[in-house]
Amino acid sequence: MITESKAPIEILPRAFPWLVSTDVLATMATSVYTMVILYVIQAH
């Protein structure tokens, strides 16, 4: 049986937006790197 918790929801830490933004940037950089490598392979 599931009981409801009366504890308040904790606020996300201040570093969370930085974590998300750096993760998005790293994902975009990986995608660009992959496209560049594929272009170089096709060009040769």
C-alpha positions in Angstrom: 0.0 0.0 0.0 1.4 3.4 -1.0 1.2 6.2 1.5 1.5 9.9 0.8 4.6 11.7 2.1 4.0 14.9 4.0 7.6 16.0 3.4 8.0 19.1 1.2 9.6 18.7 -2.3 13.2 19.7 -2.1 14.4 22.6 -4.2 16.9 21.7 -7.0 20.4 22.8 -6.2 21.8 26.0 -7.9 24.2 23.9 -10.0 21.4 22.1 -11.8 20.9 24.7 -14.6 24.7 24.5 -15.2 24.6 20.8 -15.3 21.7 20.8 -17.9 23.3 23.5 -20.1 26.7 21.8 -20.2 25.1 18.5 -21.0 23.2 20.1 -23.9 26.4 21.7 -25.1 28.3 18.5 -24.9 25.6 16.7 -26.8 25.6 19.3 -29.5 29.4 19.2 -29.7 29.4 15.4 -30.1 26.8 15.7 -32.9 28.9 18.4 -34.8 32.1 16.3 -34.3 30.3 13.2 -35.7 29.1 15.2 -38.8 32.5 16.6 -39.4 34.1 13.2 -39.3 31.5 11.7 -41.6 32.1 14.6 -44.1 35.8 14.2 -44.0 35.5 10.4 -44.6 33.1 11.0 -47.6 35.4 13.7 -49.0 38.3 11.3 -49.2 
